[in-house]
């Protein structure tokens, strides 16, 4: 039977190739979009983990997605937080979502306190020298072909690149806190406060002290580990809905292509099916034949899709290093199962139709 299946596939190479390509596109579509969407979320969490903070303090009623919260509270609150027991460093940060060219968060920082959390690793240049200076990380500099002394635009204002640092410090672009908060229309304000305790064992004591302090009781306080645990697709509004819609579209595409391919194959091989049935082939045998052909085409498409997606990842890493493209084993397996099930479902009706053909009618078919 396997020789017959392979022979059927090779007999119509163009149609078989199109079917394989359609399944591959389905796999590429699922894996690449998921890799970018999940990569953005987990990449933001990974970036924040390198800040060097133990605790994150956010204003009352603010979103845990820092870049959409604005700068609603005075940055001088950091001075109050810094005086609390067991707080070694308190750094105010204004966060602005920038969608010009690429979606990214820009950090407005007080350099001294932010650097005290975990020092920047400068690869070129140094700290801010003026209000219109900007520090970028190495990935941003590479993707934008930027060097120290170059000018970049942020919110339609020119900034001079004063330093290039190693990536993994929360953002890829840093400007002075006062400058960014003024551009956001909230001079002297901050979006979030990063705290480093004197000892990780005192994190809960710091949180309790903040909640007891007059005026800070309504602030949202979390350990960095707790905040990172929330940076998952399940906690982002509409994220899983978007993923499911994309996956559903990809499955429909794969289903229709396999259905059309197998249905056409059954119609073209009506006489062959009649010969098989006249020689004693059962309905189950004929169905098995069609389903095996669909499965083999699907497997070839899945393999091709996996290889192309891996190549796409390598291209993204080189061409767009600031865009996280996260291919996980979980989604590779999930994508394989989705494509395989869609293909088999698409072949069920053609297989049933082939198995139901009357041998006499099939042999007489022209």
C-alpha positions as CSV (number, residue, x, y, z in Angstrom):
1,X,0.0,0.0,0.0
2,X,2.8,2.4,0.8
3,X,4.3,2.0,-2.7
4,X,0.8,2.8,-4.1
5,X,0.5,5.9,-1.9
6,X,3.9,7.2,-3.0
7,X,3.2,6.4,-6.6
8,X,-0.1,8.4,-6.4
9,X,1.7,11.4,-5.0
10,X,4.5,11.3,-7.6
11,X,2.1,10.8,-10.5
12,X,0.8,14.4,-10.0
13,X,3.9,16.2,-8.8
14,X,2.6,19.8,-9.3
15,X,-0.6,19.2,-7.4
16,X,1.3,17.3,-4.7
17,X,3.9,20.1,-4.4
18,X,1.1,22.7,-4.1
19,X,-0.5,20.7,-1.3
20,X,2.8,20.3,0.5
21,X,3.5,24.0,0.1
22,X,0.0,24.9,1.5
23,X,0.5,22.8,4.6
24,X,4.0,24.4,5.0
25,X,2.5,27.9,4.8
26,X,0.0,26.8,7.5
27,X,2.8,25.8,9.8
28,X,4.9,28.8,9.0
29,X,1.9,31.1,9.6
30,X,1.2,29.5,13.0
31,X,4.8,29.3,14.3
32,X,6.0,32.7,13.0
33,X,3.1,34.8,14.3
34,X,3.1,32.9,17.7
35,X,6.9,33.3,17.9
36,X,6.7,37.1,17.4
37,X,3.7,37.7,19.7
38,X,5.0,35.4,22.5
39,X,8.5,36.7,21.9
40,X,7.4,40.3,22.5
41,X,5.8,39.4,25.8
42,X,8.6,37.2,27.1
43,X,11.2,39.5,25.7
44,X,9.9,42.4,27.8
45,X,10.0,40.2,30.9
46,X,13.5,39.1,30.2
47,X,14.6,42.7,29.6
48,X,13.1,43.8,32.9
49,X,14.8,41.0,34.8
50,X,18.1,42.6,33.9
51,X,17.3,45.9,35.6
52,X,18.6,44.7,38.9
53,X,15.5,45.5,40.9
54,X,13.8,43.2,43.5
55,X,10.5,45.1,43.8
56,X,8.3,47.0,41.4
57,X,6.1,49.8,42.7
58,X,3.3,51.1,40.4
59,X,0.8,53.9,40.9
60,X,-2.8,53.1,42.0
61,X,-5.0,51.7,39.3
62,X,-2.2,51.4,36.8
63,X,-1.8,48.6,34.4
64,X,0.9,45.9,34.9
65,X,1.8,46.7,31.3
66,X,4.0,49.6,32.2
67,X,4.3,51.2,28.7
68,X,0.6,52.1,28.6
69,X,0.3,53.7,32.0
70,X,1.7,57.1,31.3
71,X,3.5,59.0,34.1
72,X,0.8,59.8,36.7
73,X,2.7,60.3,39.9
74,X,5.6,62.6,41.1
75,X,9.1,61.1,40.6
76,X,10.0,62.5,44.1
77,X,8.1,59.5,45.6
78,X,11.3,57.6,44.9
79,X,12.9,59.7,47.6
80,X,10.3,58.5,50.1
81,X,10.7,54.9,49.1
82,X,14.5,55.2,49.3
83,X,14.3,56.1,53.0
84,X,12.2,53.1,54.0
85,X,13.9,50.3,56.0
86,X,15.7,47.7,53.9
87,X,15.5,49.7,50.7
88,X,19.0,50.1,49.2
89,X,18.0,51.8,45.9
90,X,14.8,53.4,44.6
91,X,14.8,54.5,41.0
92,X,11.9,56.4,39.3
93,X,11.3,55.6,35.6
94,X,8.9,57.2,33.1
95,X,7.9,54.8,30.4
96,X,6.6,55.8,27.0
97,X,5.3,53.4,24.3
98,X,6.9,54.4,20.9
99,X,5.3,53.0,17.7
100,X,7.4,55.0,15.3
101,X,9.2,52.6,13.1
102,X,8.9,49.7,15.7
103,X,6.9,49.1,18.8
104,X,9.2,49.7,21.8
105,X,9.2,51.2,25.3
106,X,11.4,54.2,25.9
107,X,12.7,54.7,29.5
108,X,13.1,58.1,31.1
109,X,15.6,57.5,33.9
110,X,17.4,59.2,36.7
111,X,20.8,57.9,35.7
112,X,22.4,57.8,39.1
113,X,19.6,55.8,40.8
114,X,18.9,53.5,37.8
115,X,22.6,52.7,37.4
116,X,22.8,51.9,41.1
117,X,20.3,49.1,40.7
118,X,22.7,47.3,38.4
119,X,25.4,49.3,36.6
120,X,25.2,49.8,32.8
121,X,27.9,48.0,30.8
122,X,29.0,50.6,28.4
123,X,30.3,49.3,25.1
124,X,30.9,52.8,23.7
125,X,30.4,56.4,25.0
126,X,29.1,57.1,28.5
127,X,26.3,58.6,30.6
128,X,24.1,61.6,29.7
129,X,25.9,64.9,29.3
130,X,22.8,66.9,28.5
131,X,19.0,66.8,28.5
132,X,18.8,65.7,24.8
133,X,21.2,62.8,25.1
134,X,20.1,59.2,24.7
135,X,21.6,55.9,25.6
136,X,20.8,52.9,23.4
137,X,21.6,49.2,23.7
138,X,23.8,47.2,21.4
139,X,20.9,45.5,19.6
140,X,19.2,48.8,18.8
141,X,22.5,50.3,17.6
142,X,23.1,47.3,15.4
143,X,19.7,47.2,13.8
144,X,19.6,51.0,13.3
145,X,23.3,51.3,12.3
146,X,23.7,53.9,15.1
147,X,27.0,55.0,16.6
148,X,27.9,57.4,19.5
149,X,27.5,60.9,18.2
150,X,24.7,60.1,15.8
151,X,21.3,61.7,16.1
152,X,18.0,59.8,16.5
153,X,14.4,61.1,16.8
154,X,12.1,60.4,19.7
155,X,8.7,62.0,19.7
156,X,9.7,64.3,16.8
157,X,12.7,65.6,18.8
158,X,16.3,65.0,18.0
159,X,18.6,63.3,20.5
160,X,22.3,62.7,20.4
161,X,23.5,59.2,21.1
162,X,25.9,59.5,24.0
163,X,26.4,55.9,24.9
164,X,25.8,52.3,23.7
165,X,25.3,49.7,26.4
166,X,24.8,45.9,26.6
167,X,21.2,44.9,26.1
168,X,19.0,43.6,29.0
169,X,18.4,46.7,31.1
170,X,14.6,47.0,30.7
171,X,14.5,49.0,27.5
172,X,16.6,49.6,24.4
173,X,16.4,53.4,24.6
174,X,17.1,55.6,27.6
175,X,16.7,59.3,28.0
176,X,16.8,61.6,31.0
177,X,13.7,61.3,33.2
178,X,13.0,65.1,33.2
179,X,13.2,65.2,29.4
180,X,10.9,62.2,28.7
181,X,8.3,63.2,31.4
182,X,8.1,66.7,29.8
183,X,7.6,65.1,26.4
184,X,4.8,63.0,27.8
185,X,3.1,66.1,29.2
186,X,3.8,65.2,32.9
187,X,7.0,67.1,33.9
188,X,8.7,65.6,36.9
189,X,6.5,62.5,37.0
190,X,7.2,58.8,36.8
191,X,5.4,55.7,35.6
192,X,7.0,53.1,37.9
193,X,9.6,52.7,40.6
194,X,12.2,50.0,40.7
195,X,13.5,49.1,44.2
196,X,16.5,47.0,45.3
197,X,16.3,45.7,48.8
198,X,19.3,45.4,51.1
199,X,18.7,41.6,51.2
200,X,16.3,39.5,49.1
201,X,15.0,38.0,52.3
202,X,13.6,41.4,53.3
203,X,11.4,41.8,50.2
204,X,8.2,41.1,52.0
205,X,9.2,43.5,54.8
206,X,9.7,46.2,52.3
207,X,6.3,45.5,50.7
208,X,4.6,45.6,54.1
209,X,6.3,48.9,55.0
210,X,5.2,50.6,51.7
211,X,1.6,49.5,52.3
212,X,1.7,51.0,55.9
213,X,3.3,54.3,54.8
214,X,0.7,57.1,54.7
215,X,-0.2,57.9,51.1
216,X,1.4,54.8,49.6
217,X,-1.1,52.2,50.8
218,X,-3.0,52.2,47.5
219,X,0.2,51.7,45.4
220,X,0.6,48.4,43.6
221,X,3.7,46.6,44.9
222,X,5.1,43.3,43.6
223,X,8.3,41.4,43.7
224,X,10.0,41.2,40.3
225,X,9.3,37.5,40.2
226,X,5.6,38.1,40.7
227,X,5.5,40.7,38.0
228,X,7.3,38.5,35.5
229,X,4.9,35.6,36.2
230,X,2.1,37.9,34.9
231,X,3.9,38.6,31.7
232,X,2.3,35.7,29.9
233,X,-0.2,35.6,27.0
234,X,-3.0,34.5,29.5
235,X,-2.7,37.8,31.3
236,X,-2.8,40.1,28.3
237,X,-6.2,41.2,27.1
238,X,-7.2,39.7,23.8
239,X,-3.9,38.0,23.3
240,X,-5.1,34.5,23.3
241,X,-8.2,35.5,21.2
242,X,-5.9,36.9,18.5
243,X,-3.8,33.7,18.6
244,X,-6.8,31.5,18.3
245,X,-8.2,33.5,15.4
246,X,-4.9,33.2,13.5
247,X,-4.6,29.5,14.2
248,X,-8.2,29.0,13.1
249,X,-7.5,30.7,9.8
250,X,-4.4,28.7,9.2
251,X,-6.3,25.4,9.9
252,X,-9.1,26.4,7.5
253,X,-6.5,27.1,4.8
254,X,-4.8,23.7,5.3
255,X,-8.1,21.9,5.5
256,X,-9.5,23.4,2.3
257,X,-6.3,22.7,0.3
258,X,-6.0,19.1,1.4
259,X,-9.8,18.6,0.8
260,X,-9.5,20.0,-2.7
261,X,-6.4,18.0,-3.5
262,X,-7.7,14.7,-2.2
263,X,-11.2,15.2,-3.7
264,X,-9.6,15.9,-7.1
265,X,-7.4,12.9,-6.7
266,X,-10.4,10.6,-6.0
267,X,-12.3,11.9,-9.0
268,X,-9.2,11.4,-11.3
269,X,-8.7,7.9,-10.0
270,X,-12.3,6.7,-10.2
271,X,-11.4,3.8,-12.5
272,X,-8.4,2.8,-10.4
273,X,-10.5,2.7,-7.3
274,X,-13.0,0.5,-9.2
275,X,-10.3,-1.9,-10.2
276,X,-9.1,-2.1,-6.6
277,X,-12.6,-2.8,-5.3
278,X,-13.2,-5.4,-8.0
279,X,-10.1,-7.1,-6.9
280,X,-11.4,-7.3,-3.4
281,X,-10.3,-4.1,-1.7
282,X,-12.6,-3.2,1.2
283,X,-14.0,0.2,2.0
284,X,-11.5,0.4,4.9
285,X,-8.6,-0.3,2.5
286,X,-9.6,2.4,0.1
287,X,-10.1,5.0,2.9
288,X,-6.8,4.0,4.4
289,X,-5.2,4.6,1.0
290,X,-6.5,8.1,0.7
291,X,-5.8,9.0,4.3
292,X,-2.3,7.8,4.1
293,X,-1.7,9.9,1.1
294,X,-3.1,13.0,2.8
295,X,-0.9,12.2,5.9
296,X,2.2,11.8,3.9
297,X,1.6,15.1,2.1
298,X,0.9,16.7,5.4
299,X,4.1,15.4,7.0
300,X,6.2,16.7,4.1
301,X,4.5,20.1,4.4
302,X,5.1,20.1,8.2
303,X,8.8,19.3,7.7
304,X,9.2,22.0,5.1
305,X,7.3,24.5,7.3
306,X,9.6,23.8,10.2
307,X,12.7,24.3,8.1
308,X,11.5,27.5,6.6
309,X,10.4,28.9,10.0
310,X,13.9,28.1,11.4
311,X,15.4,29.9,8.5
312,X,13.1,32.8,9.1
313,X,14.3,32.9,12.7
314,X,17.9,33.1,11.7
315,X,17.0,35.9,9.2
316,X,15.1,37.8,11.9
317,X,18.0,37.5,14.4
318,X,20.3,39.1,11.8
319,X,18.0,41.6,10.1
320,X,15.8,42.6,13.1
321,X,17.8,41.7,16.3
322,X,15.5,43.9,18.4
323,X,12.4,41.8,17.5
324,X,12.2,38.7,19.7
325,X,11.4,35.6,17.6
326,X,10.7,32.9,20.1
327,X,10.4,29.3,18.7
328,X,9.6,26.9,21.5
329,X,9.4,23.1,21.4
330,X,5.8,23.4,22.8
331,X,4.6,25.4,19.8
332,X,6.5,23.2,17.4
333,X,4.7,20.2,18.7
334,X,1.4,22.1,18.8
335,X,1.8,23.4,15.3
336,X,2.5,19.9,14.0
337,X,-0.6,18.4,15.7
338,X,-2.8,21.2,14.4
339,X,-1.6,20.9,10.8
340,X,-1.8,17.1,10.9
341,X,-5.4,17.1,12.3
342,X,-6.5,19.7,9.8
343,X,-5.1,17.7,6.9
344,X,-6.7,14.4,8.0
345,X,-10.0,16.1,8.5
346,X,-9.7,17.6,5.0
347,X,-9.2,14.1,3.6
348,X,-12.0,12.4,5.4
349,X,-14.8,13.2,3.0
350,X,-12.8,12.4,-0.2
351,X,-11.7,9.1,1.5
352,X,-15.3,8.2,2.4
353,X,-16.5,9.1,-1.2
354,X,-13.8,6.9,-2.7
355,X,-14.7,4.0,-0.4
356,X,-18.4,4.4,-1.2
357,X,-17.9,4.1,-5.0
358,X,-19.6,1.1,-6.6
359,X,-17.1,-1.0,-8.5
360,X,-19.3,-1.4,-11.6
361,X,-20.0,2.3,-11.9
362,X,-16.3,3.1,-11.2
363,X,-15.1,0.7,-13.9
364,X,-17.6,2.3,-16.4
365,X,-16.5,5.8,-15.5
366,X,-15.0,7.9,-18.3
